[in-house]
């Protein structure tokens, strides 16, 4: 939406404060892209950390049970 508004504003030659509007739309586009990148990075790290924690716990429990099994026999 900001991209299309920026394009429309840039086509208006006699619009008051045109440069201000274009700059604002440009900043809005850049901020939105940065926000999406940050959200993606946070979600990825969040799920990876949970997955790694579960996997490491699974390995520790599995190895403990396996070692206990070997000692019983």
LOSE-23444 format. One record per residue: residue number from 1; residue in three letters; z, x, y negated of N, C-alpha, C in turn. Coordinates in Angstrom, 3 decimals. Each point is the difference from the previous one (the first is absolute). Layout:
residues N
(r NUM,"ALA",(Z,X,Y),(Z,X,Y),(Z,X,Y)) ...
This chain:
residues 73
(r 1,"UNK",(0.000,0.821,1.185),(0.000,-0.821,-1.185),(0.000,0.871,-1.256)) (r 2,"UNK",(0.811,1.025,0.009),(0.046,0.888,-1.166),(-1.318,0.745,-0.157)) (r 3,"UNK",(-0.630,0.339,1.130),(-1.286,0.703,-0.050),(-1.071,-0.876,-0.660)) (r 4,"UNK",(-0.065,-1.275,0.398),(-1.002,-0.891,-0.601),(0.317,-0.278,-1.466)) (r 5,"UNK",(1.274,-0.132,-0.337),(0.380,-0.216,-1.405),(-0.338,1.228,-0.842)) (r 6,"UNK",(0.194,1.169,0.578),(-0.344,1.238,-0.709),(-1.498,0.062,-0.269)) (r 7,"UNK",(-0.789,-0.372,0.996),(-1.457,0.013,-0.180),(-0.434,-0.993,-1.073)) (r 8,"UNK",(0.605,-1.190,0.006),(-0.344,-0.999,-1.015),(0.392,0.471,-1.403)) (r 9,"UNK",(1.173,0.592,-0.103),(0.465,0.477,-1.310),(-0.869,1.139,-0.514)) (r 10,"UNK",(-0.464,0.859,0.896),(-0.823,1.134,-0.435),(-1.378,-0.447,-0.484)) (r 11,"UNK",(-0.441,-1.193,0.387),(-1.307,-0.512,-0.422),(0.052,-0.681,-1.370)) (r 12,"UNK",(1.198,-0.285,-0.476),(0.154,-0.685,-1.287),(0.032,1.033,-1.129)) (r 13,"UNK",(-1.107,0.116,-0.709),(-0.114,1.029,-1.034),(0.896,-0.255,-1.216)) (r 14,"UNK",(0.192,-1.254,-0.373),(0.724,-0.308,-1.226),(1.382,-0.594,0.264)) (r 15,"UNK",(0.542,0.257,1.140),(1.317,-0.543,0.371),(1.104,0.820,-0.684)) (r 16,"UNK",(0.924,-0.668,-0.710),(1.108,0.741,-0.615),(0.884,0.638,1.077)) (r 17,"UNK",(0.442,1.202,-0.232),(0.876,0.741,0.907),(-0.625,0.196,1.390)) (r 18,"UNK",(-1.300,0.105,0.054),(-0.710,0.158,1.270),(0.485,1.228,0.763)) (r 19,"UNK",(0.143,1.120,-0.678),(0.444,1.223,0.665),(1.411,-0.146,0.565)) (r 20,"UNK",(0.836,-0.743,-0.687),(1.361,-0.234,0.481),(-0.022,-0.814,1.288)) (r 21,"UNK",(-0.822,-1.043,0.021),(-0.116,-0.820,1.204),(-0.558,0.807,1.176)) (r 22,"UNK",(-1.039,0.769,-0.258),(-0.617,0.808,1.060),(1.001,1.009,0.542)) (r 23,"UNK",(0.735,0.643,-0.878),(1.013,0.966,0.426),(1.101,-0.668,0.824)) (r 24,"UNK",(0.403,-1.191,-0.418),(1.033,-0.731,0.725),(-0.481,-0.386,1.393)) (r 25,"UNK",(-1.228,-0.476,0.096),(-0.551,-0.365,1.307),(-0.136,1.234,0.897)) (r 26,"UNK",(-0.414,1.117,-0.594),(-0.128,1.244,0.774),(1.363,0.430,0.538)) (r 27,"UNK",(1.028,-0.048,-0.850),(1.352,0.354,0.440),(0.504,-0.945,1.084)) (r 28,"UNK",(-0.326,-1.277,-0.119),(0.406,-0.988,0.997),(-0.649,0.301,1.350)) (r 29,"UNK",(-1.271,0.356,-0.017),(-0.713,0.342,1.238),(0.626,1.228,0.647)) (r 30,"UNK",(0.252,1.037,-0.779),(0.588,1.230,0.534),(1.399,-0.257,0.560)) (r 31,"UNK",(0.802,-0.792,-0.706),(1.352,-0.314,0.453),(-0.035,-0.792,1.306)) (r 32,"UNK",(-0.920,-0.948,0.090),(-0.109,-0.808,1.215),(-0.389,0.856,1.195)) (r 33,"UNK",(-0.926,0.928,-0.203),(-0.406,0.890,1.090),(1.161,0.894,0.429)) (r 34,"UNK",(0.738,0.524,-0.953),(1.151,0.844,0.313),(1.075,-0.791,0.738)) (r 35,"UNK",(0.211,-1.229,-0.424),(0.985,-0.859,0.646),(-0.384,-0.278,1.452)) (r 36,"UNK",(-1.260,-0.280,0.246),(-0.463,-0.231,1.375),(0.149,1.250,0.859)) (r 37,"UNK",(-0.330,1.157,-0.551),(0.150,1.254,0.746),(1.462,0.267,0.331)) (r 38,"UNK",(0.880,-0.244,-0.948),(1.435,0.214,0.214),(0.538,-0.956,1.053)) (r 39,"UNK",(-0.388,-1.260,-0.088),(0.455,-0.988,0.986),(-0.475,0.367,1.395)) (r 40,"UNK",(-1.237,0.436,0.115),(-0.538,0.409,1.300),(0.761,1.205,0.540)) (r 41,"UNK",(0.264,0.970,-0.853),(0.732,1.194,0.436),(1.421,-0.352,0.441)) (r 42,"UNK",(0.651,-0.858,-0.744),(1.365,-0.384,0.364),(0.031,-0.772,1.313)) (r 43,"UNK",(-0.923,-0.910,0.191),(-0.042,-0.762,1.243),(-0.305,0.899,1.178)) (r 44,"UNK",(-0.938,0.916,-0.173),(-0.358,0.912,1.085),(1.194,0.863,0.382)) (r 45,"UNK",(0.658,0.595,-0.982),(1.155,0.854,0.291),(1.134,-0.799,0.618)) (r 46,"UNK",(0.215,-1.203,-0.478),(1.080,-0.831,0.512),(-0.211,-0.283,1.484)) (r 47,"UNK",(-1.194,-0.418,0.374),(-0.255,-0.348,1.388),(-0.090,1.238,0.890)) (r 48,"UNK",(-0.500,1.086,-0.547),(-0.062,1.230,0.797),(1.404,0.505,0.295)) (r 49,"UNK",(0.882,-0.009,-0.989),(1.369,0.469,0.208),(0.721,-0.851,1.035)) (r 50,"UNK",(-0.160,-1.325,-0.063),(0.639,-0.884,0.974),(-0.558,0.276,1.383)) (r 51,"UNK",(-1.307,0.154,0.091),(-0.634,0.283,1.292),(0.444,1.325,0.576)) (r 52,"UNK",(0.080,1.029,-0.833),(0.443,1.310,0.479),(1.457,-0.037,0.445)) (r 53,"UNK",(0.824,-0.714,-0.728),(1.409,-0.121,0.385),(0.124,-0.691,1.344)) (r 54,"UNK",(-0.722,-1.079,0.185),(0.046,-0.713,1.280),(-0.537,0.863,1.134)) (r 55,"UNK",(-1.076,0.710,-0.262),(-0.588,0.854,1.022),(0.957,1.128,0.396)) (r 56,"UNK",(0.614,0.634,-0.982),(0.955,1.076,0.297),(1.202,-0.528,0.775)) (r 57,"UNK",(0.478,-1.179,-0.374),(1.105,-0.611,0.736),(-0.420,-0.300,1.426)) (r 58,"UNK",(-1.198,-0.523,0.169),(-0.528,-0.281,1.332),(-0.068,1.275,0.836)) (r 59,"UNK",(-0.468,1.080,-0.605),(-0.082,1.268,0.730),(1.383,0.508,0.390)) (r 60,"UNK",(0.952,-0.079,-0.915),(1.353,0.484,0.298),(0.641,-0.807,1.122)) (r 61,"UNK",(-0.127,-1.317,-0.070),(0.582,-0.855,1.034),(-0.707,0.237,1.329)) (r 62,"UNK",(-1.323,0.098,-0.049),(-0.775,0.228,1.218),(0.351,1.323,0.653)) (r 63,"UNK",(0.113,1.058,-0.786),(0.333,1.312,0.559),(1.425,0.022,0.539)) (r 64,"UNK",(0.914,-0.670,-0.689),(1.384,-0.068,0.471),(0.058,-0.716,1.339)) (r 65,"UNK",(-0.694,-1.101,0.135),(-0.016,-0.737,1.272),(-0.671,0.820,1.088)) (r 66,"UNK",(-1.071,0.681,-0.336),(-0.712,0.814,0.985),(0.883,1.149,0.477)) (r 67,"UNK",(0.676,0.670,-0.933),(0.897,1.093,0.377),(1.163,-0.505,0.840)) (r 68,"UNK",(0.537,-1.161,-0.333),(1.064,-0.598,0.791),(-0.505,-0.328,1.397)) (r 69,"UNK",(-1.188,-0.503,0.123),(-0.604,-0.315,1.296),(-0.132,1.257,0.841)) (r 70,"UNK",(-0.426,1.111,-0.622),(-0.165,1.244,0.739),(1.352,0.556,0.472)) (r 71,"UNK",(1.031,-0.183,-0.773),(1.314,0.533,0.354),(0.661,-0.815,1.116)) (r 72,"UNK",(-0.313,-1.287,0.088),(0.606,-0.857,1.015),(-0.490,0.416,1.379)) (r 73,"UNK",(-1.262,0.308,0.126),(-0.545,0.335,1.317),(0.372,1.347,0.428)) 
